[in-house]
Amino acid sequence: MANKILVIAMLTVLFLNSCKETPTQESAENTTSETFKNGVDDIVTSTFTDKDGKKLELTFNNTKGTATLSLNGET
């Protein structure tokens, strides 16, 4: 009987402690949205060429979450 009471008490404590962790996610979301409002784009560009001379250009805009692929100048 004492073991059951101890297990129930421990599960209750774990449950109550796990509920306290959720507010930290809201503050992280607010910080990232303020970074995007500054107007600075984080753009990464990569270029690949195969043995036949075909050129593949990849452009990633990490701020907007978009990617542009261009093969031989065609988007």
Secondary structure by P-SEA (a helix, b strand, c coil): caaaaaaaaaaaaaaaaaaaacaaaaaaaaaaaaaaaccccbbbbbbbbcccbbbbbbbbccccbbbbbbccccc
